[in-house]
Amino acid sequence: MIPELRRVYNAAYTDGKYQEYRRRLEAAAGGPIEFRVAETPVFLPPDLRDAMVQATSEVIELLMAPEHLQASLAAVPPEYDVPDCDAHPLFAQIDFAVTRENGRLVPRLIELQGFPSLYAFQLVQGLELQRLVSNGERLNCFLSGLDADGYCRIVGEAILGGHPPENVVLFDLDPPTQKTYPDFALTEKLWGVRAVCPTTVQKRGRELWYHRDGRPCRILRVYNRVIVEELRAKRVELPFRYTDSLDVEWAGHPNWYFRWSKHALLGLDHPSVPPSRLLSDLERPPDDLERWVLKPLYSFAGVGVIVDPTPADLASVPAERRDQTLLMRKVEYTPAIETADGNRSKCEVRMMVVWKDGAPLPVTTLVRLSQGKMMGVDYNKDRTWVGSSTSLWPDG
């Protein structure tokens, strides 16, 4: 989206360079990357980057208002209401579609979550993309004045919370089988925090324990990456309940997965936020249904999203799920990324936030490129110049 950088990059691009970039990523992660990695960074214009940072700050300020915090409590299912929720999420992600209005590229909020993202992988991917780009040392991928060391320190402090790495674990179900496992492997490489399946831990009173390198270790802090929908879908039985009062810290607290989600978009009044409404609040489909997208409130990787819903799609949602299903005004992504093969890709930019000293701090971006209707890395995998990436912009 910075034309001069795009022209230079596309002219110098070769498949060999891309394959070497992929090899370096996989070598850093210690294994294969199962999701698609895009052929290019997004050269994000500073004014568009700053508009995203500003919108992120303003949306979070709205979400932290007492009335929004109170309303968010209703999003937490009783069976997953974890005790001792903190006053704000430790991590937050806000996804912006890049669209064009009145001749200018602008951000429009698509998704938000109070849940960790790929903080380790994005660090490594950003640095590797700088290596891939000519004069990449003149470009930056970090926000808030950070460099790689500052980013690594701030994210590490948030995950560890002052504890030794052996007493902090990353929870996810059967971690080696998750597509996000490269991020888990890099989390251990960078901060010493090991990925552990919660089904394998032991509960001793209010304590949780796991085995590390053949010896028992107490878990003092959990970097929680468990998706509740996966727990439900697989009917996984854990040796503890999320509602138990455990002598464990959370990084971040599981309730924020629900509290800051599509549920939080309802009634959120901001220029970057498209209107949303629950199916349970509709007496009949809107007359302009083609301008809306149907989304489950709680899903991941685009599961259950219908981009072009019909009245039959709305009618097929069971009564007990209608208050958990959202209609959101459709945003038209602009194919703003010229590709070296003569096509164009659309992009979605995730602003990744960590709470530092009581305030939200944007630290880097995660980008998804697409040439289809859906933006996740699981979609349009038969095409090139789509998938996972990050943003770069001129330094200084």
N, C-alpha and C positions, 0 to 999 in steps of 0.2 A: 504493500500500500504506500510505500515511499518509492515513487517511480524510478529514481536513479539507482537506488539500491537493488530494486527488482530487476532492472535491465542488466546490471552487471552480474547479478547472481545467476539469472537464467542463461546468459551467454556463456558463463563458465561451467554450468552444470553438466555433469556426466553421471551415468548410472554407476560407474566405478567409484566415484566419490561418495555417492549415496550408500553403496554397499559397504564401503569402508567405515562410514559414519555409523551404520547399523552394527558393524562388527565391534566397533569401539564401545558402543552402548552396551552390547551384550557381554563384552569382556568385563566392563565395569560392574555389571549386575551379576556376573558369574553364571550366566545361563541364558537360554533363549527368551525373547520377548514375544509373547503370543498375540498381543494387539498390534494393529498396524501403525507403523511409524511413518509420518509424512516425509516427503522429499525435501521440505523447505521449512525454514522459520517464517514467521510473519513479521515483516518490517513495519512495525506499528508507529504511525506518525505521533510525535510527542503531544500534539494537541488532542488527538483521540485518546492516547494513553492517559493524559491528564483529566479528560472528561470522564473516563472510566474510574479513575482514582477518586475524583470528586463525587461521582454518583455512588460509589461504594461507601464513602464516608457518610454521605447524606442518608442513604438507605439504612445503614447500621444505626445512625443516630435516631431515625424514626423507629426502628425495631426495638431500641433500648428505652423508648418512652414507656412510662408506667402502664398506660392502657394497652399497648401492644404486648408487653411482657405478661400482663395479666391474661390477655386473650390467648397467648401461646400455651398457657398451662392446659387448656382444653385439648390440645393436640396429642398429649401423651396418653397412650392406652394404659389403663390401670395395671395390666399384667407386665408392663415394661416401665413402670414408674420407679426409677432408681432413687433411693433416698439421697438427701444432701446435695441437691442440684445447686451449682454455684450461680453467681449473679449474672454471668455472661458466658457465652461459649469461649473456649480457649482457641479454637480454630473456626474460621468462617470462609465460605467460598461464595462468590457471586459471579454468575455466568452472564455475559453480555453477547447478544448477537450484534454483528456489525451490519448495519443497514444504511440506506441512503435516504435522507430527507432534505428537500429543498436544495439538492445538489451537493450536500455535505454528508460525509460518513459520520454516523452517530451511533452510540451504544444504546441497546434496548435490553433490559433485564429479562432473562429467560428462566433462570433458576437461581435459588439460593439454598445454602445448607450450613448448619452449624456443626459440621462433621469434618474430620481431617481428609485431606486429599493426598496427592502424590508428592509430598514435600521433598523426599529424598531424590526421587527420580527426576523431578523438575530441575533440581540443582545440577545434576549431572548432564541432563539433556541440554540445558541452557549453555553450559560450558562447552559441550561437544558441538553444538550448533555454531557457537562463536568460532571454533576451530574450522568448521566447514566453510564459513563465509570468508571471502577475500577481505583482508583488513578487519577481521572480526574483533581484534583487540580494541578497535575504536567504537565498538557497539556494546550495549549493556542489556542484561536481562533481569536486573534486580531493581526493586522499587525502594522508596523511602531512603535513598542515599546509601543503600547497603552495597557491599561487595560480597564475594563468595564467602570469605571468612566471617563477615558479620552475619550473613544469612545463616550459615552453618551454626554459629553460636546461638542466635536467637531461637531458631527452630529446635536446636538441641536442648536449650534451657526449658522450652515449653514442654517438650516430650519427657525429659528426665525429672523436672521439678526438684532438682537438688539431690536426687537419689543416685546411688551407684547403678550403672547400667544393668548389672545382674539382677537387681531388684525391680526392674521395669520390664514389662513385656508388651509386645504388640499382639492384641487378640484379633484373630480372624479364623473362620472355619477352614480346617485343612489347608493351611497357608500355601504349601507348594502347588496346589491345584488352582489357586486363584490367578486370574490374568494380571492382577496387580502385584504378583510375587516379586518382580524385579524391584519395585519400590520397597518391599519388605526386606529383600536382601541388601539393598543399599542403605536402608535404615540401620541395619545391624553394622554394616561396614563403616558408616559415618558416626554413629552414636552408640554402638554396642548393644542396642536393644533388639532382642531376638523375637521373631514371630512364633507364637504359640497358639495351638488350637485350644479353645477354652474347654473342650470336652476332656482334655488330658490333665487338667489341673486337679489338685486335691483341696478340699475344703476342710479346715481344722478349726472348728468353732467359727469365729469371725474372720479368720485368716485364709488366704489362698496361697498355695505352694505349687511349684513346678520343679522338674528336674532339668538341670543345665550341666552338660558335660559330666554326667554321671553322679551328680550330687544334688540334694534338695536345696532349693532356694525359695525364700519367701518373696511373694509378690507384694510390693508396696505401692506400685503405681501401674495403671493399665493404659496404654495407648490404644484406644478402642477403635477398631476398624470393622467390627462385626455389623453386617447389614441385617436388620431385624427381619426384613422380608425373606432373606435366605434362611434364617432360623425357622421361620414359620413354614416356608415351602418344603424344607427338608425334614421338618418335625424333629429337630435336634434336641436331645435331652442333655442338659448341662448338669455338672455336679453341684451347681449353686443356682439360685434364682436371682435375676436382676433386681428383684424387689427386696432381697436380703440386705440387712444392715451389715456391711462388710467393712473390715478395717483395711480399706484400700482406697487410694486416690485415683481419680479418673482424669485422663488427658486425651480428649475432653470428655465431659460428663455425657453419658448416653442420651439423656433427655433432650439435649439440644438437637439431636438428629430429627426429632419430631417437632420441637418448638420452632426451629428455624428451618422451614421446608416450604413446599408450595402452600401449605396452610398459612404461612405468614404473609403471602402475597395478597390475601383477601383484605380489602380496605386499606392497602398501602398506597398512599397518595404521593406519587413522585413522577416527574416527567419521563423518567426512564422505564417506569413500570407499566406494562400493558394491563388493562382492566381484566379482572378475573371474577368468576362466580362459581358457587357450588351447584352441582346438578340438583341437589335437594331444595335449592331456593328457586328453581325454575318451574313455572307452571306448564310451559311448552318450549320447544326449541326456539332460539332466536331466528328472526327472519333472514339474517345474514350469516347463517351457520357456516358457510364456506370461509368466513373470516375468523373462525375460532379453531382452537386445538383442544382435544380432549386428553386429559392427563390424570392418572391416579395421584392422589396427594403424596403417597409414600411408595416410591419405586426407585430403581436405580438402573443406569445404563439404558434409559429410554424404554424400559419394559412397560407395556400397556399404553404407550402414547399413540394416539391416532391423529395424524396431521390433517386429514380431510374427513372429519366425522360426518356421518349422515344421521337423520332422525332415528333410523333403526339402531345405529350404534348407541345413541343416547338411551333409547328405550331398552336396550339389552342390558344396561347396568342394573344389577339387582338392587332392590330397595334398600338393603342394609349397607350397600356400598355407595349410595348416591351422595351421602354427606362426606365421603372420602374421595370424591371424583370432581375434578376441576375443569371448567371451561375457561380457557385463557385466550385473549385476543391474539390472533396470529401475527407474527412478525416476519416480514419478508427479508430474508438474508440477501445481502448483495454479493454477487460473485466478484469480489474485489481483488482476488489474487490471480494475477496472470501466471500461467505455468509454462514451463519450457517446452511442453508438447502441444502448445497452442490452445489449451482449454482454460477454464477459469474455475477457481475453487471459492467456496464460501467459508467463513470462519466464525468461530465462537471463542471468546476470550474469557477465561476464568481468572478473576482477581483473587489471589490467595492471601489470606489474612491470618495473622497471629496476634493474640493479645499480649502486649508488652507494657509493663508498668501501668496497668489499669486502663490502657487504651488500645483500640484496634490498629494494627500496623500492617498495611499491604506490603508483601515481601517479594512476590514474583507473580508470573502468570503461567497458566496452562492453556494451550490452544488446541482446538479440534478443527480440522479442515474437512470439508465435505463437498461432494458434487451431487448429492442426492437430497431427499427431503429431511432425512434424519442426520444428526450431527455426531453421534457417538462413534467411537473407534470400531464398534462392532458392525457398522453399516457401510454400504458401498465399498466393501473390501476388494471387489473385483476391479476397482479403478486405481489409478495412480494419483499422486499429489493430494492424498486424503489421509486422515488419521491424526496421530498425536504429534504435537509440536509445542513451541513456545514463541514468545515475542522477543524481538530485538529492536533496539532503537539507537540513534546516535548518542554516544556518551557525552555528558556535559551539557 
